[in-house]
């Protein structure tokens, strides 16, 4: 009986009660992914997202090639304007530096003269320039006054000064007009180039929307190239306008400096003539 009781008790302990599940086995250890596996998975995800969205890389050259006739015409006009503006920059730098150097050398030599005759002898040896043309005009008027016998007359003094000043002012204006050549065109480029580019942009966006209506799709992949090409016209307009405005401001400042120096010279020459007239009048 003792052996039978022991067997029954062992069977009750090892038998699973009804309605209960056996205990789950211990989970196996999980190995974390490596950095290479994570990077590869990330790249596969980016490629899949790009393919799903229809994304594609578009270069600047491809945008230009897909421009319509109106946009291409706008781009050509703005490109020519930008090239002309940059060419004017080098031309203005050369002309302004040359005029400034000639004016400086002329004034340095002219201020050594103590009389009209000495000034004429000194200036005759100098190269032609805008400021020298002013001196020649004023000196020619002095010679005409001397030929008429009015140079030593005090009553004719004011009239002589006015005629000399007028003759020099005329040559000064001609010289400044030469320095300011193409300034109007530069101002026109700076003011109108952005609007020309904006016209190309508006036209390109209109064409893009017409394409959307025809294809019956609003996918960004279909619309983006046309809109990007249209915006390229606005960028071209700014690229043409900004250098033109900078060059215009540079040239205007240099012309203003040159004008001030020429006006100072005209005053110095008239003062020299006035002293010479007083000396001869006794």
C-alpha positions in Angstrom: 0.0 0.0 0.0 2.8 2.3 0.8 4.3 1.9 -2.7 0.9 2.5 -4.4 0.2 5.6 -2.4 3.6 7.0 -3.4 2.9 6.5 -7.1 -0.5 8.2 -6.8 1.0 11.2 -5.1 3.7 11.6 -7.8 1.2 11.4 -10.6 -0.9 14.2 -9.0 2.1 16.5 -8.7 3.3 16.0 -12.3 -0.1 16.2 -14.0 -1.1 19.8 -15.3 -4.4 20.9 -14.0 -7.2 21.3 -16.5 -7.7 24.8 -18.0 -4.1 25.9 -17.5 -1.5 26.3 -20.2 2.0 25.0 -19.9 4.6 27.6 -19.1 6.1 29.3 -22.2 9.7 28.5 -23.0 12.3 31.2 -22.3 12.8 33.7 -25.3 15.9 33.3 -27.4 18.3 36.2 -27.2 17.9 38.9 -30.0 21.0 40.3 -31.7 20.8 44.1 -32.5 21.4 45.1 -36.2 24.8 46.4 -37.1 25.5 50.0 -38.4 26.0 48.7 -41.9 22.7 47.0 -41.9 20.9 50.1 -40.6 22.6 52.3 -43.3 21.6 49.8 -46.0 18.0 49.8 -44.8 17.9 53.6 -44.7 19.2 53.8 -48.3 16.6 51.2 -49.5 13.9 53.3 -47.8 15.0 56.5 -49.4 15.2 54.9 -52.8 11.8 53.4 -52.4 10.3 56.7 -51.3 11.9 58.5 -54.2 10.6 55.9 -56.6 7.1 56.0 -55.1 6.9 59.8 -55.4 8.3 59.9 -58.9 11.2 62.0 -57.8 14.0 62.7 -60.2 17.1 64.9 -60.3 16.9 67.8 -62.7 20.1 69.8 -63.6 20.1 73.4 -64.6 20.9 72.5 -68.2 17.9 70.3 -68.4 15.7 73.1 -67.1 17.0 75.4 -69.9 16.4 72.8 -72.5 12.8 72.4 -71.5 12.0 76.1 -71.7 9.3 77.2 -74.2 9.9 79.7 -76.9 8.8 82.7 -74.8 10.9 81.8 -71.8 13.9 81.1 -74.0 13.5 84.5 -75.6 13.4 86.2 -72.2 16.5 84.3 -71.1 18.4 85.4 -74.2 17.5 89.0 -73.7 18.5 89.0 -70.1 21.7 87.1 -70.9 22.7 89.8 -73.5 21.8 92.5 -71.0 24.0 90.9 -68.3 26.9 90.5 -70.7 26.6 94.1 -71.9 26.5 95.4 -68.3 29.6 93.5 -67.3 31.4 94.8 -70.4 30.4 98.3 -69.5 31.9 97.8 -66.0 35.4 97.2 -67.5 34.9 100.1 -69.9 33.9 102.5 -67.2 36.7 101.5 -64.9 39.2 102.2 -67.7 37.7 105.5 -68.8 37.2 106.8 -65.3 40.7 106.0 -64.2 42.2 107.5 -67.3 40.1 110.7 -66.9 41.1 111.0 -63.2 44.8 110.5 -64.0 44.7 113.1 -66.8 42.9 115.6 -64.6 45.3 115.1 -61.8 48.4 115.6 -64.0 46.8 118.6 -65.7 46.0 120.4 -62.5 49.5 119.7 -61.1 51.0 121.4 -64.1 48.5 124.2 -64.5 48.9 125.4 -60.9 52.6 126.2 -61.5 51.6 129.0 -63.9 51.5 132.6 -62.6 50.0 134.1 -65.8 47.8 133.2 -68.7 50.7 133.0 -71.0 52.6 130.7 -68.7 49.6 128.5 -68.4 49.2 128.3 -72.1 52.8 127.4 -72.6 52.6 124.6 -70.0 49.3 123.2 -71.1 50.4 123.1 -74.8 52.8 120.2 -73.9 50.2 118.1 -72.2 48.2 115.3 -74.0 44.6 116.0 -75.1 42.0 115.4 -72.4 38.6 116.7 -71.3 40.1 119.2 -68.9 42.5 120.5 -71.5 39.6 121.1 -73.9 38.1 123.3 -71.2 41.3 125.3 -70.9 41.5 125.6 -74.7 37.9 127.0 -74.9 38.5 129.5 -72.1 41.9 130.5 -73.5 40.3 131.0 -77.0 37.8 133.4 -75.5 40.6 135.3 -73.7 42.4 135.7 -77.0 39.3 137.0 -78.7 38.9 139.6 -75.9 42.5 140.6 -76.3 42.1 141.0 -80.1 39.1 143.3 -79.5 41.1 145.4 -77.1 38.7 144.8 -74.3 41.1 142.7 -72.1 42.4 145.7 -70.1 39.1 147.6 -69.9 37.6 147.4 -66.4 34.1 148.0 -67.8 34.3 144.9 -70.0 35.7 142.7 -67.2 32.5 141.1 -66.1 31.4 140.3 -69.6 34.8 138.7 -70.3 34.5 136.5 -67.2 31.0 135.4 -68.2 32.1 134.5 -71.8 35.1 132.6 -70.5 32.9 130.7 -68.0 30.3 129.9 -70.6 32.9 128.6 -73.1 34.5 126.3 -70.4 31.1 125.1 -69.2 30.2 124.0 -72.7 33.3 121.9 -73.0 32.8 120.5 -69.5 29.3 119.3 -70.3 30.6 117.6 -73.5 33.3 115.9 -71.5 30.9 114.7 -68.8 28.5 113.5 -71.5 31.3 111.3 -73.0 32.0 109.9 -69.5 28.3 109.2 -68.9 27.7 107.4 -72.2 25.5 104.3 -71.9 24.4 105.3 -68.4 20.8 105.5 -69.5 20.9 102.0 -70.8 22.4 100.8 -67.5 19.6 102.4 -65.6 17.1 100.8 -67.9 18.6 97.4 -67.4 18.6 97.8 -63.6 14.9 99.0 -63.6 13.4 96.7 -66.2 15.3 93.4 -66.1 13.4 92.1 -63.0 10.1 92.8 -64.7 11.2 91.1 -67.9 12.2 88.0 -65.9 8.9 88.2 -64.0 7.1 88.1 -67.3 8.9 84.9 -68.3 8.1 83.4 -64.9 4.4 84.2 -65.2 4.3 82.8 -68.7 6.0 79.6 -67.7 3.6 79.1 -64.8 0.7 79.6 -67.1 2.0 76.9 -69.4 2.6 74.6 -66.4 -1.0 75.0 -65.3 -2.2 74.3 -68.9 -0.1 71.1 -68.8 -1.8 70.1 -65.5 -5.2 70.6 -67.1 -4.3 68.5 -70.1 -2.7 65.6 -68.2 -5.4 65.7 -65.5 -2.8 65.2 -62.8 -1.6 67.3 -59.9 1.5 65.2 -59.2 4.4 67.4 -58.0 6.8 65.4 -60.2 4.8 66.6 -63.3 4.5 70.2 -62.3 7.8 70.9 -60.6 10.1 71.0 -63.8 7.9 73.5 -65.5 7.6 75.8 -62.5 11.3 75.5 -61.8 12.1 76.6 -65.4 9.7 79.5 -65.0 11.4 80.7 -61.9 14.7 80.5 -63.7 13.6 83.6 -65.7 13.2 85.6 -62.5 16.6 84.6 -61.3 18.1 85.6 -64.7 16.3 89.0 -64.4 17.9 89.6 -61.0 21.3 88.4 -62.3 21.1 91.1 -65.0 19.7 93.9 -62.9 22.0 93.7 -59.9 25.3 94.2 -61.8 23.7 97.0 -63.8 22.7 98.9 -60.7 26.1 98.5 -59.1 27.9 99.6 -62.2 25.5 102.6 -62.6 26.2 103.7 -59.0 29.9 103.3 -59.5 30.0 105.3 -62.7 27.7 108.0 -61.3 29.9 108.5 -58.3 33.1 108.8 -60.5 31.4 111.3 -62.8 30.3 113.4 -59.8 33.9 113.4 -58.6 35.2 114.4 -62.0 32.6 117.1 -62.3 33.7 118.7 -59.0 37.3 118.7 -60.1 36.4 120.4 -63.4 34.3 123.0 -61.7 37.2 123.7 -59.4 39.5 124.1 -62.3 37.1 126.5 -64.1 37.1 128.7 -61.0 40.9 128.6 -60.8 41.3 129.6 -64.4 38.8 132.5 -64.1 40.7 133.7 -61.1 44.0 133.5 -63.0 42.5 135.5 -65.9 41.1 138.1 -63.4 44.5 138.6 -61.8 46.1 138.9 -65.2 43.6 141.5 -66.2 44.2 143.5 -63.1 48.0 143.3 -63.6 47.7 144.6 -67.1 45.2 147.3 -66.3 47.8 148.6 -63.8 
